[in-house]
Amino acid sequence: MENDEHKNNPMHGVKLVQVLEELEAHYGWDELDRRIKINCFNNNPSVKSCLKFLRKTPWARTKVENLYLEMLGEKKEQAVPSEND
């Protein structure tokens, strides 16, 4: 039964470092700071400093993970050709 739960969870098996690296590559630190107001995106941002903060701050981690899921959804929509194409 656990396998069914995991296959429906898009965050299963995704490490926080991967989430941050993909978000930074897609949006950049400035846009991440604009979208999620947390100091680690604004003041000398780095993956290492953000990881340290997010591991200790569940509310911020949730926001970052939600933005990651939103980004994945946007990428998926762009990859699927529309009926008009």
C-alpha positions in Angstrom: 0.0 0.0 0.0 2.9 2.4 0.7 3.9 2.3 -3.0 0.5 3.6 -4.1 0.9 6.6 -1.7 4.4 7.3 -3.0 3.5 7.2 -6.7 0.8 9.8 -6.1 3.3 12.1 -4.3 5.4 14.1 -6.8 7.8 15.1 -4.0 8.6 11.5 -3.1 12.3 10.8 -3.7 13.1 14.4 -4.5 15.8 15.9 -2.3 15.6 19.5 -1.1 18.9 20.3 -2.7 17.5 19.2 -6.1 14.4 21.4 -5.5 16.6 24.4 -4.8 19.0 23.8 -7.7 16.1 23.4 -10.2 14.2 26.5 -8.9 17.4 28.6 -9.0 18.2 27.5 -12.5 14.6 28.2 -13.7 13.9 31.4 -11.8 17.2 32.8 -10.5 17.6 34.2 -7.0 16.0 37.5 -7.7 12.8 36.0 -8.9 12.8 33.5 -6.1 13.1 36.4 -3.6 10.2 38.2 -5.4 8.0 35.1 -5.2 8.9 33.9 -1.7 10.0 36.6 0.7 12.6 34.8 2.8 15.9 36.3 3.6 18.1 33.4 2.3 16.9 34.3 -1.2 17.8 37.9 -0.8 21.0 38.2 1.4 24.0 36.5 -0.3 21.9 33.6 -1.6 23.4 30.2 -2.0 22.1 26.6 -2.1 24.0 25.9 1.1 22.6 28.8 3.1 19.1 28.1 1.8 19.3 24.4 2.7 20.3 25.3 6.2 17.4 27.7 6.6 14.8 25.5 5.0 15.7 22.4 7.0 14.9 24.4 10.2 11.9 26.3 8.9 8.9 24.1 7.9 6.7 26.9 6.7 9.3 28.2 4.3 10.2 24.8 3.1 6.5 24.2 2.3 6.4 27.4 0.2 9.5 26.4 -1.7 8.1 22.9 -2.3 4.8 24.4 -3.5 6.6 26.7 -5.9 8.6 23.7 -7.2 5.4 21.7 -7.9 4.0 24.8 -9.6 7.1 25.0 -11.8 6.8 21.3 -12.7 3.2 21.8 -13.6 4.1 24.7 -15.9 6.9 22.7 -17.6 4.5 19.7 -18.1 1.9 22.0 -19.7 4.5 23.5 -22.0 5.7 20.0 -23.0 2.2 18.8 -24.0 1.2 20.2 -27.4 -2.3 21.8 -27.5 -5.0 20.7 -29.9 -4.5 23.9 -31.9 -0.8 23.0 -32.7 
